[in-house]
């Protein structure tokens, strides 16, 4: 370790070890109580794998035409630095008498011109929970009525049915479902 071409730029004792830093940037260590001990190079720590971004499950709400109830859908997304982000959408659309599924990947609901507000329901959605949300949303029947007078539900009701099922399996909290119930528009 001794080298006439390098000079010591820092010498410290921490936690029972002596550390030397040389002018070339190399770091060496030995036991502090062993002045004749062997110096060993300090190895750089192994770089940790970056944690995957957190996946959220949110109810997204959009404005529709004047006098129409707001459109609700579910979005599983990972946030970007601005707090928004693209993700998987589960929704039903169409006239309230005959709604149909329109599940879509890679949607940025936060930057939609009709965006009204959103509510985060799960701020750490695992891969298995994502799969459960997908399975439940695809299995929940879309609203259907024989005519306009028989309509009892729209996209908001469909989202609430999905959320109740997600609540039953522990993905969504009951308090979130209760709060959202109060924001539903009349059918």
C-alpha positions in Angstrom: 0.0 0.0 0.0 2.8 2.4 0.7 3.5 4.5 -2.3 5.8 7.5 -2.6 3.8 9.0 -5.5 0.6 9.4 -3.4 -0.1 11.6 -0.5 -2.6 11.1 2.3 -5.4 13.7 2.0 -7.6 12.4 4.8 -7.1 10.2 7.8 -10.0 9.2 10.1 -10.9 6.7 12.8 -14.5 5.5 12.9 -16.2 2.6 14.5 -12.9 0.9 15.5 -11.3 1.3 12.0 -8.7 3.6 10.6 -9.3 5.0 7.1 -6.9 6.7 4.8 -7.8 8.5 1.6 -4.9 9.1 -0.9 -4.5 11.9 -3.5 -5.5 9.4 -6.3 -8.9 8.9 -4.6 -8.2 5.4 -3.3 -9.5 4.5 0.2 -7.7 2.1 2.6 -8.7 0.7 6.0 -7.4 -1.4 8.9 -8.3 -2.0 12.5 -7.6 1.1 14.6 -6.0 -0.7 17.5 -3.5 -2.6 15.2 -0.9 -0.2 14.0 1.0 -3.0 12.4 -2.2 -4.4 10.8 -2.5 -5.0 7.1 -4.2 -2.2 5.1 -6.9 -3.3 2.7 -8.7 -1.3 0.0 -12.2 -0.1 0.7 -14.5 -1.5 -1.8 -17.3 0.6 -3.3 -20.7 -0.4 -2.1 -22.7 -2.5 -4.5 -25.2 -0.2 -6.3 -28.7 -1.0 -5.2 -31.3 -1.7 -7.8 -33.7 1.3 -8.0 -37.1 0.5 -6.6 -39.8 0.2 -9.1 -42.1 3.2 -9.2 -45.2 2.9 -7.0 -48.4 1.9 -8.8 -51.6 3.7 -7.8 -55.3 2.8 -8.3 -57.5 5.9 -8.7 -61.0 6.8 -9.6 -60.8 9.4 -12.4 -63.7 11.9 -12.9 -64.3 13.8 -16.1 -66.7 16.5 -17.1 -69.2 15.7 -19.8 -71.8 17.9 -21.7 -73.7 20.4 -19.7 -76.4 18.7 -17.6 -74.8 15.3 -18.0 -73.4 13.4 -15.0 -69.7 13.2 -14.7 -67.9 10.2 -16.3 -66.1 8.0 -13.8 -63.5 5.3 -14.5 -60.7 3.4 -12.8 -57.0 4.1 -13.6 -54.0 2.2 -12.5 -50.9 4.4 -13.1 -47.4 5.2 -12.0 -46.7 8.8 -11.4 -44.3 10.9 -13.4 -42.4 13.9 -11.8 -45.4 16.1 -12.2 -47.6 13.7 -10.2 -49.6 12.5 -13.2 -49.0 9.4 -15.3 -50.3 7.0 -17.9 -51.8 3.7 -17.1 -54.5 1.1 -17.5 -58.1 2.3 -17.7 -61.2 0.2 -16.8 -64.4 1.9 -17.8 -67.8 1.6 -19.3 -69.1 4.1 -21.9 -72.1 4.7 -24.1 -75.7 5.6 -23.4 -77.0 4.6 -20.0 -79.4 2.1 -21.6 -76.6 0.1 -23.2 -73.1 0.7 -21.9 -70.1 -1.3 -23.1 -66.6 -1.9 -21.8 -63.8 0.4 -23.1 -60.8 -0.8 -21.1 -57.6 0.8 -22.5 -53.9 0.6 -21.7 -51.5 3.6 -21.6 -54.0 6.4 -21.0 -53.0 9.7 -19.4 -56.3 10.7 -17.7 -54.7 13.6 -15.8 -54.0 15.6 -18.9 -57.4 15.1 -20.5 -59.3 18.3 -21.4 -62.3 17.0 -19.5 -60.4 16.0 -16.3 -62.3 17.1 -13.2 -60.7 15.4 -10.2 -59.4 12.1 -9.0 -59.3 10.1 -5.8 -56.4 7.7 -5.0 -57.8 4.4 -3.7 -54.6 2.4 -3.3 -51.1 4.0 -3.3 -49.1 0.8 -3.5 -50.9 -1.5 -5.9 -49.0 -4.8 -6.2 -48.8 -6.9 -9.4 -51.2 -9.5 -8.0 -53.6 -6.7 -6.9 -53.5 -5.2 -10.4 -54.4 -8.6 -11.8 -57.3 -8.9 -9.4 -58.6 -5.4 -10.3 -58.3 -6.4 -14.0 -60.2 -9.6 -13.5 -63.0 -8.0 -11.4 -63.4 -5.0 -13.7 -63.6 -7.2 -16.8 -66.2 -9.5 -15.1 -68.5 -6.8 -13.7 -71.4 -6.4 -16.1 -71.9 -3.1 -17.8 -75.1 -1.2 -17.0 -78.1 -2.1 -19.2 -81.7 -1.0 -19.3 -84.6 -1.8 -21.7 -85.3 1.9 -22.2 -84.3 5.4 -20.8 -87.1 5.3 -18.2 -85.7 2.0 -16.8 -82.1 3.3 -16.4 -81.0 3.0 -12.7 -77.2 3.2 -13.2 -74.4 4.7 -15.3 -70.6 4.5 -15.3 -70.5 5.9 -11.7 -72.7 3.0 -10.5 -70.5 0.5 -12.4 -67.3 1.9 -10.8 -69.0 1.7 -7.3 -69.9 -2.0 -7.9 -66.3 -2.7 -8.9 -65.0 -0.8 -5.9 -67.3 -2.8 -3.5 -65.8 -6.0 -4.9 -62.3 -4.6 -4.5 -63.1 -3.6 -1.0 -64.3 -7.2 -0.3 -60.8 -8.5 -1.3 -58.9 -5.8 0.6 -57.6 -3.7 -2.3 -59.7 -0.7 -1.5 -60.7 0.7 1.9 -64.3 0.9 2.9 -63.9 4.5 3.9 -62.9 5.4 0.3 -66.0 3.7 -1.1 -68.2 5.5 1.4 -66.7 8.9 0.6 -67.1 8.4 -3.2 -70.7 7.3 -2.8 -71.4 10.9 -1.6 -70.0 12.3 -4.9 -72.2 10.3 -7.2 -74.4 12.4 -9.5 -78.1 11.5 -9.8 -78.9 9.1 -12.7 
